[in-house]
Amino acid sequence: MSIEIESLVYRFPSGVTALDGVSLSIRAGEKVAVVGQNGAGKTTLVRHLNGVIKPTAGRVVVDGWDTADHTIAQLATKVGYLFQNPDQQLFARTVRQDVEFGPRNLGHPQSRRAELVTWALEATGLIDRADTHPYELSLSDRKRAALAAVLAMDTPIVVLDEPTTGQDHNAVQNIAKLIETFHGQGKTVVAITHDMDFCAENFDRVISMSAGRVLSDAPPDQAFADEEAVRNAALESPQILRLSQALALPPTTSVTTFTEYLTR
Ligand SMILES: Nc1ncnc2c1ncn2[C@@H]1O[C@H](COP(=O)(O)OP(=O)(O)OP(=O)(O)O)[C@@H](O)[C@H]1O
């Protein structure tokens, strides 16, 4: 499912202009990372995708639906959204109930619901905590419970706001695997991340933002090769790129390509 964002402007009631003319086209099945310093407008941008925020000016069109003309409930059939803060997302008395909420609301039949809930809990490593109250979980486990709730919705578009924050190495690897699974299923993935290694290794396209605008939009190799854009967005280059540069190898953000260069 594709996403079209046309000249998007968003101004908060306080008068802050968080988005100042963003135009983007995201094709079905793309894996897109949105990066940039704090306050660049990343969250405000992706919140338009599930209709939580409506444009002040311009248009956001998700699979042919102008979000201004559709409710959050309608858009939830197409877009699953992981909040940056899991406590804004979890509200039920058990993890299982939280994970079941989405597929129930989307009207999936009981058998399909059970299948989705079990899959999501297993995929996030929370199957043994299914009957726990979310607030008895650590923050990182609550983040994974919120992710499980998004997975169980089985939407064609998945939006993740900082999915790896507070997660240990294994959990980050697990999220990377999930993104690959989504990709294999033809889903579109849009993720905000501050982790440039995670960004370089798991996404096809990097959209870098600053002050409510898109600074650059390119595959990771190109995005990080643009030193001015990296500096303007206050980003740090991925370690693998810095290592390839330090070893005077052709610059790359891909571990696989880096290894090929080393063994040549
Ligand atoms: N509820 C709000 N009311 C007023 N201004 C807001 C509100 N939320 C965000 N802003 C402002 O809008 C701008 C963009 O914020 P946004 O949260 O979209 O940035 P971000 O790139 O996601 O930052 P971060 O990486 O810190 O999450 C910032 O100037 C921010 O202070």
The ligand as a Gaussian input file, in Angstrom:
#p B3LYP/6-31G(d) Opt

LIG

0 1
 N        1.854000      18.841000      21.491000
 C        2.663000      19.777000      21.015000
 N        2.361000      21.096000      21.134000
 C        3.165000      22.068000      20.637000
 N        4.328000      21.815000      19.991000
 C        4.665000      20.526000      19.854000
 C        3.872000      19.450000      20.366000
 N        4.491000      18.270000      20.059000
 C        5.623000      18.598000      19.406000
 N        5.728000      19.937000      19.283000
 C        6.801000      20.684000      18.613000
 O        6.767000      20.351000      17.224000
 C        8.078000      20.218000      16.723000
 C        8.271000      18.828000      16.119000
 O        8.147000      17.865000      17.169000
 P        8.208000      16.295000      16.895000
 O        7.852000      15.612000      18.183000
 O        7.402000      15.970000      15.709000
 O        9.763000      16.091000      16.579000
 P       10.600000      14.743000      16.507000
 O       11.505000      14.903000      15.352000
 O        9.707000      13.571000      16.508000
 O       11.447000      14.819000      17.858000
 P       11.937000      13.614000      18.838000
 O       13.082000      12.954000      18.145000
 O       12.339000      14.379000      20.055000
 O       10.764000      12.721000      19.072000
 C        9.023000      20.533000      17.873000
 O        9.344000      21.902000      17.805000
 C        8.177000      20.260000      19.092000
 O        8.592000      21.031000      20.185000

